[in-house]
Amino acid sequence: MKPLSEKHQQIAPSLTLSINAKAKALKAEGKDVLSFASGEPDMNTPRHIREKAIERINIGGNGYTAAKGLPELRQVIARKFKADNELDYDPEDIIVSSGAKHSLYNAMQAIVNPGDEIIQIAPYWVSYPELIKMAGATPVTLMTSSESGFLPDEDALEGLIGGNTKAIIINSPNNPTGVVYPEATLRMIGDLAHKHDLYIISDEIYEKLIYEGTHHSIAALDERFKRRTITINGMSKAYAMTGWRIGYAAAFKPVSTIMNAIQSHATSNPNTIAQYASIEGLTGEMEPIETMRRTFDKRRHIMMEGFDAIQGMEYAAPTGAFYLMADISAFIGRTINGKTINSTLDMGEILLDECLIAVVPGEAFGSPSTIRLSYATDEATIREGLSRLQAFAREHL
Ligand SMILES: Cc1ncc(COP(=O)(O)O)c(C=O)c1O
């Protein structure tokens, strides 16, 4: 047989699969497993959005649209950028895709050549390194720590920039840390990108899930930044529409033109019904969205109070998204019931075995001493999970 794609053989399967598979198996045995591993809102899509989709199915929404999305939707998105982010984008430079992940994929494919490097900031979203590799580039990781609030350090960042660096990818509000980048951090990144002529990919998918501080789009801070930024957002998180698969990107020419061309041959338009539903989401009543945000904020407080009482699991207060990242280095090297914790994967397994709690090990995010807990789950689960973790830490530390 002829050799398979070398590039794609480097793509790592999800690190979290084994823990998820084990959690499911335990659940199937009737065990009371609590999952803190979810990456999506646990609420239904707001009714007015669902109803718009049903209406559209009935009046006929079964055809293709323009590959980059319905003109009406791109206009609505352009108005959203203006109103929410002080960003002026021509609807022609907006590409609607099958989820923000697809937008990120298109963006990488549009800017990368073999040998290029893209800087990602750890803890990073699990798909960034693989998306970078799939485009033929090499991920270069800038580490951050909970002591610095998971914010990038200017000297460390500049130290990673070399002749092959093509772009930097940023994500605020951040998955997995929940951190919202202050304006000064974004300006620092934008200035470095300008100085070294780098593209910026700004993943703003959690924009609407902010509890403290303000969201800034890096492209809005300076025209010099906007010229080099691909801004990515979508419907999944704020509108509880993960399964509808609508994300979007706004860029400058010719990047937007190339992204459109890639998409037109790879997938054509994203789902037509979901596009109409997204118009409703972006223009209809916002109360359900705000209600979801307040629900997450309440859970966030319960999480932080709970973790304040857990010995040996420090965290940086999350101010956005729906995740809390806890440092578990105090447990590394300990042996619990015959099993030594050498990694966060081991920690994940032990928490599942000992407390019936599923978390995502930090290794998935390039963060070797942390675990991520999602609070996109109900309050009763959160409270019970926290008390199991408190008991675990009391017993084993
Ligand atoms: C940081 C980040 N970016 C992008 C995505 C992808 O979102 P979508 O469902 O729109 O593809 C996710 C989903 O988990 C995410 O956490």
The ligand as a Tripos MOL2 file, in Angstrom:
@<TRIPOS>MOLECULE
LIG
   16    16     1     0     0
SMALL
NO_CHARGES

@<TRIPOS>ATOM
      1 C1        -12.0250   28.0680   22.4600 C.3       1 LIG1
      2 C2        -12.9670   27.4180   21.5210 C.ar      1 LIG1
      3 N1        -12.9340   27.7870   20.2350 N.ar      1 LIG1
      4 C3        -13.7550   27.2310   19.3370 C.ar      1 LIG1
      5 C4        -14.6480   26.2510   19.7080 C.ar      1 LIG1
      6 C5        -15.5050   25.6210   18.6420 C.3       1 LIG1
      7 O1        -16.8190   26.0190   18.7060 O.3       1 LIG1
      8 P1        -17.8640   25.5620   17.5980 P.3       1 LIG1
      9 O2        -18.8600   24.7100   18.2880 O.co2     1 LIG1
     10 O3        -18.4800   26.8490   17.1040 O.co2     1 LIG1
     11 O4        -17.1370   24.8690   16.5190 O.co2     1 LIG1
     12 C6        -14.7150   25.8260   21.0340 C.ar      1 LIG1
     13 C7        -15.6270   24.7290   21.4420 C.2       1 LIG1
     14 O5        -15.4550   24.0860   22.4450 O.2       1 LIG1
     15 C8        -13.8570   26.4350   21.9680 C.ar      1 LIG1
     16 O6        -13.8870   26.0820   23.2590 O.3       1 LIG1
@<TRIPOS>BOND
     1     1     2 1
     2     2     3 ar
     3     2    15 ar
     4     3     4 ar
     5     4     5 ar
     6     5     6 1
     7     5    12 ar
     8     6     7 1
     9     7     8 1
    10     8     9 2
    11     8    10 1
    12     8    11 1
    13    12    13 1
    14    12    15 ar
    15    13    14 2
    16    15    16 1
@<TRIPOS>SUBSTRUCTURE
     1 LIG1         1 GROUP 0 **** ****
